[in-house]
Amino acid sequence: MSLSVSRRLAAVAAIAVTGLFAASSPAALAAPAAVTAAPTPPDIPVANVKAHLAQLQTIATNNGGNRAHGKPGYKASIDYVKAKLDAAGFTTTLQTFTSSGATGYNLIADWPGGDPNSVLMTGAHLDSVNAGPGINDNGSGSAGILETALAVSRSGLQPTKHLRFGWWGAEELGMVGSKYYINNLPAAEKAKISGYLNFDMIGSPNPGYFVYDDDPTIEQTFKTFFAGISVPTEIETEGDGRSDHAPFKNAGIPVGGLFSGADYTKTAAQAQKWGGTSGQAFDRCYHASCDTSANINDTALDRNSDAIAYSIWTLGAATTVPPGPSFENTADVSIPDSPAAAVTSPITASGVTGNAPATTKVDVNIVHTYRGDLVIDLIAPDGTAYRLKNSSSDSADNLVTTYTVNASSEVANGVWKLQVKDVAAQDVGYINSWKITF
């Protein structure tokens, strides 16, 4: 990234990321609260990222050609990353688990400081498949977050949030390492993670620029970065539920991330937009022996690595808002199949002074067989509707997540309602519980 681009991004970095994460339909919400300037994000030297990839390639070459779970190349990869982080002043923890009869490893690195009750976590899987060294999948994401972590150290960054990084094992066997981490994290610790950023394949040789659309504030942060360097993006669909963000999302943690494409084919429209070759896969060496250090697009790697730093610097500077009084409804409310009318679940708030905050938090727990069909609104006591979720093509079941709503124009006390409508047929479910926190 050129110096002029860095200055341009420094300007957009001052956009607000206040409190927790925003709701999914900004147009339906009140105006955002006041902004807080974030520290200027650095330009991540792509040469440094490529140096890490060269080391991972050497490790694979010296250990049977791969860095797969249970193989010596994976443990050597973990040791390499850990040594870099230890030398840079991170507190590292090596977490072990067993999968397919072999010991697996997660590496967790915490940067000292920041609010321990508001953790911004960034992760990537470090393992390859058995077939090859896995330099794009996922040496690229692993090297990108490693170099960004080292940039945190070099700059002496003192973010508002506590920064944590994770390198996951056995992702290629079904996200085993990240699932183990989340499943063994106490509930109180899960609640402290305000967001998780995932980077799986960010240097594909015929690249696209795809942004996860799970959490709107994280999504917009990445879109703002790419708009600042005049690179168009598309919503990521190829990897939905197939990488390490999924266990975090299923635990109700806001997630986001970047992806440059795997074995899907680049269209003519995408080639016109991004360059590259239409009719070819984004990564023709996906899960193959040719996923070597030659299987990297330097421009994509550079842009995505800079985007990682931008997101951490921006989201890490977000203002932490202490929780206020909470009210919960745990009564089950059946959600009838389409075309039936919407249903509501009420909560009466009382004893709260003044208006609701700009960071009103709505925790939703819905059991459903196709959550993409659900449209969800928060109805204020005066009848104003705040859209939390639109319908989508998300075919997964259940919805356990948190939305943040700027309801500062509403009096806090009164009857609030969660309104849910199923907009397509052939699925069933119910509101299990929901909670509003002022």
C-alpha positions in Angstrom: 0.0 0.0 0.0 1.4 3.4 -1.0 1.8 6.2 1.5 -1.0 8.2 -0.1 -3.3 5.2 0.4 -2.3 5.0 4.0 -3.2 8.6 4.6 -6.5 8.1 2.9 -7.2 5.1 5.1 -6.1 7.1 8.2 -8.9 9.5 7.5 -11.6 6.8 7.2 -10.2 5.0 10.3 -11.7 7.8 12.4 -15.2 6.6 11.6 -17.0 5.4 14.7 -17.0 1.9 16.0 -18.7 2.7 19.3 -19.7 0.0 21.8 -20.5 -3.5 20.7 -21.6 -4.4 17.1 -24.4 -2.9 15.2 -27.7 -4.4 14.0 -28.1 -5.8 10.5 -30.2 -3.1 8.8 -28.5 0.3 9.5 -31.1 2.1 7.4 -33.8 1.0 9.9 -31.9 2.4 12.9 -31.5 5.9 14.3 -28.5 8.0 13.5 -25.2 6.5 15.0 -23.7 7.9 18.1 -20.7 10.2 18.2 -17.5 9.0 16.7 -14.2 8.1 18.4 -11.0 8.5 16.4 -9.0 5.3 16.0 -5.2 5.1 15.9 -3.8 5.1 12.3 -3.5 1.5 11.0 -0.1 0.5 9.6 0.8 -0.6 6.1 1.7 -4.3 6.5 4.8 -5.0 4.4 3.9 -7.8 2.0 7.5 -8.9 1.9 7.3 -9.7 5.6 4.2 -11.8 5.1 5.8 -13.6 2.2 8.9 -14.3 4.4 6.6 -16.2 6.8 5.1 -18.1 3.9 8.7 -19.0 2.7 9.3 -20.4 6.2 6.1 -22.5 6.1 7.1 -23.8 2.7 10.5 -24.8 4.0 8.9 -26.5 7.0 6.6 -28.5 4.7 9.5 -29.4 2.3 11.5 -30.7 5.2 8.6 -32.7 6.7 7.1 -34.9 4.0 5.6 -32.1 1.9 2.8 -31.0 4.1 1.8 -29.3 7.4 -1.2 -31.4 8.2 -2.7 -32.3 11.6 -0.7 -35.0 13.4 2.3 -34.6 11.1 5.6 -33.1 12.1 5.2 -30.2 9.7 2.2 -28.9 11.6 4.0 -28.9 15.0 7.0 -27.2 13.4 4.7 -24.5 12.0 3.2 -23.9 15.4 6.7 -23.7 16.9 7.7 -21.1 14.3 4.7 -18.8 15.0 5.0 -19.2 18.7 8.7 -18.2 18.7 7.9 -15.0 16.8 5.1 -14.0 19.1 7.0 -14.8 22.3 9.9 -12.6 21.1 7.4 -9.8 20.4 6.0 -9.7 23.9 2.8 -11.7 23.5 1.6 -14.1 26.2 1.2 -17.4 24.3 -0.7 -20.5 25.3 -0.4 -23.9 23.5 -3.7 -25.7 23.8 -3.7 -29.5 23.0 -6.5 -31.7 21.8 -6.8 -35.2 20.2 -8.3 -35.9 16.8 -8.1 -38.9 14.6 -5.7 -40.5 17.1 -3.2 -37.7 16.9 -2.3 -34.7 19.1 -3.5 -31.4 17.8 -2.4 -27.9 18.8 -4.1 -24.5 19.0 -1.9 -21.5 19.6 -3.4 -18.5 21.5 -1.6 -15.2 21.8 -2.7 -12.3 24.0 -1.4 -8.8 23.7 -1.1 -7.2 27.2 -3.6 -4.5 28.0 -7.0 -3.5 26.8 -10.3 -4.2 28.5 -10.2 -7.8 29.6 -14.0 -7.8 29.5 -14.1 -6.8 25.8 -11.9 -9.1 23.7 -11.4 -8.7 19.9 -10.1 -12.0 18.6 -8.5 -12.7 15.3 -7.8 -16.2 14.0 -6.7 -18.4 11.1 -6.1 -22.1 10.7 -2.5 -23.2 10.4 -2.9 -26.8 9.2 -2.7 -27.9 5.6 -4.3 -31.0 4.0 -2.1 -34.1 3.5 -1.7 -33.5 -0.2 0.5 -30.4 0.0 2.1 -27.6 1.9 -1.0 -25.4 2.1 0.7 -22.1 1.4 -2.5 -20.3 0.3 -4.8 -22.6 2.4 -4.0 -21.4 4.9 -0.5 -20.3 5.2 -1.7 -17.0 3.8 -4.2 -16.2 6.5 -1.9 -17.5 9.2 1.0 -15.3 7.9 -1.2 -12.3 7.5 -2.4 -12.3 11.1 1.1 -13.2 12.4 2.6 -10.1 10.7 -0.3 -8.0 11.9 0.3 -9.2 15.5 4.0 -8.3 15.1 3.0 -4.9 13.9 0.9 -4.5 17.0 4.1 -5.1 19.0 6.3 -2.8 16.8 3.8 0.0 17.2 3.2 -0.5 20.9 -0.5 -0.4 20.2 -2.7 0.3 23.3 -6.2 -0.5 22.0 -9.4 0.0 24.0 -10.2 -3.7 23.6 -8.0 -6.6 24.6 -6.4 -8.2 21.5 -6.2 -12.0 21.2 -5.0 -14.0 18.2 -5.5 -17.7 17.5 -3.9 -20.2 15.1 -6.1 -23.3 14.8 -5.3 -26.9 14.3 -7.2 -29.6 12.4 -9.5 -27.2 10.6 -9.2 -29.4 7.5 -10.8 -32.2 9.5 -13.9 -30.1 10.3 -12.8 -27.1 12.4 -11.7 -29.4 15.2 -9.3 -27.0 16.9 -11.5 -24.0 16.9 -14.5 -26.0 18.1 -12.3 -27.4 20.9 -11.3 -23.9 21.9 -14.9 -22.6 22.0 -16.4 -25.7 23.6 -13.8 -25.5 26.4 -14.1 -21.8 27.0 -16.2 -21.0 30.1 -19.4 -19.1 29.4 -18.1 -16.1 31.2 -15.1 -16.0 28.9 -17.1 -16.4 25.8 -19.2 -13.5 26.8 -16.1 -11.3 26.9 -15.4 -11.9 23.2 -17.0 -8.9 21.4 -16.0 -10.1 18.0 -14.0 -12.7 16.1 -12.3 -12.0 12.7 -11.4 -15.0 10.5 -8.9 -15.2 7.6 -8.8 -18.3 5.6 -7.2 -18.0 2.1 -6.3 -14.4 1.4 -3.7 -14.8 -1.4 -5.5 -16.9 -4.0 -3.7 -16.7 -7.4 -6.8 -15.8 -9.4 -8.3 -13.7 -6.5 -11.6 -12.3 -5.6 -12.3 -9.9 -2.8 -15.0 -11.5 -0.6 -16.2 -10.1 2.8 -18.2 -12.1 5.3 -21.7 -10.6 5.9 -22.3 -12.1 9.3 -21.9 -9.0 11.6 -22.8 -5.7 10.0 -20.2 -3.5 11.8 -17.3 -5.9 11.0 -18.6 -6.2 7.5 -18.7 -2.5 7.0 -15.2 -2.1 8.5 -13.8 -4.2 5.8 -15.9 -2.6 3.1 -14.7 0.8 4.2 -11.1 -0.3 3.9 -11.6 -1.6 0.4 -13.6 1.4 -0.7 -10.6 3.5 0.5 -8.3 1.7 -2.0 -11.0 1.6 -4.7 -11.3 -2.2 -4.7 -14.9 -3.5 -5.1 -16.0 -6.4 -2.9 -18.6 -9.1 -2.9 -20.3 -11.0 -0.1 -18.6 -14.3 0.7 -20.7 -17.4 0.1 -18.3 -20.1 -0.9 -17.0 -20.7 2.6 -20.1 -20.1 4.7 -19.9 -22.4 7.7 -16.8 -24.1 6.4 -14.1 -22.3 8.4 -13.2 -21.4 11.9 -15.6 -18.5 12.3 -18.5 -21.0 12.4 -17.9 -22.3 16.0 -17.7 -18.7 17.2 -20.9 -17.7 15.3 -22.7 -20.7 16.7 -21.7 -19.6 20.2 -23.4 -16.2 19.6 -20.2 -14.2 19.0 -20.2 -11.6 16.2 -18.0 -12.7 13.4 -16.5 -11.4 10.2 -13.6 -12.0 7.8 -12.1 -12.0 4.4 -11.6 -14.6 1.7 -10.0 -14.6 -1.8 -11.7 -17.7 -3.2 -11.1 -21.4 -3.5 -12.3 -23.9 -6.1 -15.3 -21.8 -7.3 -14.9 -20.5 -10.8 -14.3 -16.8 -11.5 -17.0 -15.3 -13.7 -16.5 -12.9 -16.6 -18.0 -10.1 -14.5 -15.7 -10.8 -11.6 -12.7 -10.9 -14.0 -13.7 -7.5 -15.4 -14.0 -6.2 -11.9 -10.9 -7.7 -10.3 -8.7 -8.8 -13.2 -7.5 -12.4 -13.5 -8.9 -15.1 -15.6 -12.6 -15.9 -16.0 -13.6 -19.5 -16.3 -10.8 -20.6 -14.0 -11.0 -21.4 -10.2 -9.9 -18.7 -7.8 -7.3 -21.2 -6.6 -6.7 -24.1 -9.0 -4.3 -25.6 -6.5 -6.9 -25.7 -3.7 -6.2 -28.8 -1.5 -3.5 -30.0 -4.0 0.2 -30.5 -4.0 0.7 -27.4 -6.1 -0.4 -25.1 -3.2 3.1 -23.9 -2.7 4.8 -20.6 -2.3 4.3 -20.1 -6.1 0.5 -20.3 -5.6 0.1 -16.8 -4.2 -1.1 -13.5 -5.7 1.1 -10.8 -4.1 -1.4 -8.0 -4.7 -4.3 -9.9 -3.0 -2.0 -10.9 -0.1 -0.9 -7.3 0.4 -4.3 -5.8 0.2 -5.9 -8.4 2.6 -3.0 -8.2 5.1 -3.5 -4.4 5.2 -7.2 -5.0 5.7 -6.5 -7.2 8.6 -4.5 -4.4 10.3 -7.1 -1.9 9.5 -9.9 -4.0 11.1 -7.9 -4.6 14.2 -6.8 -1.0 14.6 -10.3 0.2 14.0 -12.4 -2.3 15.9 -9.8 -2.6 18.6 -10.3 1.1 19.4 -14.0 0.8 19.8 -15.4 2.2 23.0 -16.4 -0.3 25.6 -19.8 0.3 27.1 -20.5 -1.2 30.5 -23.7 -3.3 30.6 -26.8 -1.7 32.1 -30.0 -3.3 33.4 -31.3 -6.3 31.6 -34.7 -7.8 31.1 -35.4 -11.3 29.7 -38.3 -13.3 28.4 -37.7 -17.1 28.5 -41.2 -18.2 27.5 -41.3 -20.2 24.2 -43.2 -18.6 21.4 -44.0 -20.8 18.4 -43.1 -19.3 15.0 -45.7 -20.4 12.5 -44.7 -21.3 9.0 -45.2 -18.9 6.1 -47.6 -17.3 5.1 -48.8 -16.9 8.7 -48.5 -13.6 10.5 -45.5 -12.5 12.6 -45.4 -13.4 16.2 -44.1 -11.3 19.1 -42.6 -11.9 22.5 -42.9 -9.0 25.0 -40.6 -7.7 27.7 -41.6 -5.0 30.2 -38.7 -2.7 31.2 -39.1 -0.7 34.3 -36.9 1.3 36.7 -34.6 2.6 33.9 -33.8 6.3 33.9 -34.3 8.2 30.7 -34.0 6.9 27.2 -32.5 3.7 25.9 -28.8 4.0 25.0 -27.4 4.1 21.6 -25.9 0.7 22.3 -29.1 -1.1 23.4 -28.2 -4.8 23.2 -30.7 -7.5 22.1 -29.7 -11.1 22.7 -31.8 -13.6 20.6 -32.1 -17.4 21.0 -34.3 -18.9 18.3 -34.7 -22.6 17.5 -35.5 -22.9 13.8 -34.9 -25.3 11.0 -34.0 -22.6 8.4 -32.9 -19.3 10.0 -32.5 -17.6 6.7 -36.2 -17.3 6.3 -36.6 -15.3 9.5 -37.2 -11.5 9.5 -36.7 -10.1 13.0 -37.6 -6.7 14.4 -37.3 -5.0 17.8 -40.6 -3.1 18.5 -40.2 -0.1 20.8 -42.9 0.8 23.3 -44.1 3.6 21.0 -44.4 1.1 18.1 -41.2 2.0 16.2 -39.7 -1.0 14.5 -35.9 -1.5 14.4 -34.9 -4.1 11.9 -32.5 -6.7 13.4 -32.4 -9.3 10.6 -33.6 -9.5 7.0 -34.2 -12.8 5.3 -31.2 -14.4 3.6 -30.0 -17.6 2.0 -28.4 -18.8 5.2 -29.6 -22.4 5.4 -28.3 -23.2 8.8 -30.6 -23.9 11.7 -31.1 -21.9 14.9 -30.1 -18.3 15.7 -28.1 -17.5 18.8 -26.7 -14.0 18.4 -26.5 -10.5 19.7 -27.7 -7.3 18.0 -26.9 -3.7 19.0 -29.5 -1.1 18.3 -29.3 2.7 18.5 -32.6 3.2 20.3 -31.6 6.5 22.0 -34.7 8.2 20.8 -36.9 5.8 22.8 -37.9 6.0 26.4 -36.4 2.9 28.0 -39.3 2.0 30.3 -42.3 0.2 28.7 -43.2 -2.9 26.7 -40.6 -3.9 24.1 -41.3 -6.7 21.7 -39.3 -9.1 19.6 -41.2 -9.6 16.4 -40.4 -12.6 14.2 -41.9 -13.6 10.9 -41.2 -16.6 8.7 -41.2 -15.5 5.1 -40.9 -18.9 3.3 -42.6 -22.2 3.7 -41.5 -25.7 4.9 -39.7 -24.9 8.2 -40.6 -24.6 11.8 -39.3 -23.2 15.0 -39.9 -21.0 18.1 -38.4 -18.1 20.1 -36.6 -19.9 22.9 -35.7 -16.7 24.8 -34.5 -13.1 24.2 -33.1 -10.4 26.4 -32.8 -6.6 26.2 -29.9 -4.8 27.9 -29.8 -1.0 28.3 
